[in-house]
C-alpha cells in the first residue's frame, strides 16, 4: 500500500498535467515515503508548472539528500559501537 503522501503526490502531479506513467513512477517508485513525497509536494507547491526535466532533477536531489541522511545515520551508529568497544573493550 502506498504512503498517503505518495497518493497525494500522484494526484498533484496528474492535476498539473504530467503524463500518468511518469506520475506513477515518481509517486510510487521513487517518492514512496512520506519524507520524500512531502519534499516533492513542497517543491510542487512553490513552483507553478516546472518542466519535466526540472521535476526529475528535483526528484534526484531529494533522493540524494535522503541517501546522505541514511549514510550519516549509519556512520553515527557505527561510531557509537566503536565508542562502546573503546569504553568496555572487546
C-alpha positions in Angstrom: 0.0 0.0 0.0 1.3 3.4 -0.9 2.0 6.0 1.7 -0.7 8.6 2.0 1.7 11.4 1.0 2.6 9.4 -2.1 -1.0 9.2 -3.1 -1.4 12.9 -2.6 1.8 13.5 -4.7 0.4 11.4 -7.5 -2.8 13.4 -7.6 -1.0 16.7 -7.6 1.3 15.6 -10.4 -1.7 14.4 -12.5 -3.6 17.6 -11.8 -0.6 19.6 -13.1 -0.9 17.7 -16.4 2.1 15.4 -16.3 1.9 12.0 -18.1 0.3 9.4 -15.8 3.1 6.8 -16.3 5.6 9.4 -15.1 3.4 10.4 -12.2 3.1 6.8 -11.1 6.9 6.2 -11.4 7.7 9.4 -9.4 5.0 8.9 -6.7 5.0 5.2 -6.1 8.5 4.0 -7.2 10.8 6.9 -6.2 9.0 9.2 -3.8 7.3 6.3 -1.9 8.0 7.5 1.6 6.2 10.3 3.5 9.6 12.2 3.8 10.4 12.2 0.0 6.8 12.7 -1.0 6.4 15.7 1.3 9.6 17.2 0.0 8.4 16.8 -3.6 5.0 18.3 -2.7 6.7 21.3 -1.2 8.6 21.8 -4.4 5.4 21.5 -6.5 3.5 24.0 -4.3 6.3 26.5 -4.7 6.7 26.0 -8.5 3.7 26.7 -10.6 4.5 24.5 -13.6 8.0 23.1 -13.6 9.3 21.4 -16.8 9.6 17.6 -16.7 13.4 18.0 -16.6 13.2 20.2 -13.6 10.8 17.9 -11.9 13.1 14.9 -12.4 16.1 16.9 -11.3 14.3 17.9 -8.1 13.4 14.2 -7.5 17.0 13.2 -7.9 18.1 15.9 -5.5 15.6 14.8 -2.9 16.7 11.1 -3.3 20.4 12.2 -2.9 19.6 14.1 0.3 17.8 11.1 1.6 20.7 8.8 0.8 23.1 11.2 2.6 20.9 11.3 5.7 20.8 7.5 5.7 24.5 7.2 5.3 25.1 9.8 8.1 22.8 7.8 10.5 24.6 4.5 9.6 28.0 6.2 10.3 26.7 7.6 13.6 25.6 4.1 14.6 28.9 2.6 13.7 30.8 5.2 15.6 28.6 4.5 18.7 29.6 0.8 18.5 33.2 1.8 18.2 33.0 4.1 21.2 31.3 1.4 23.2 34.2 -1.0 22.3 36.7 1.6 23.4 34.9 2.1 26.8 34.2 -1.6 27.6 36.8 -3.3 25.5 36.2 -6.4 23.4 
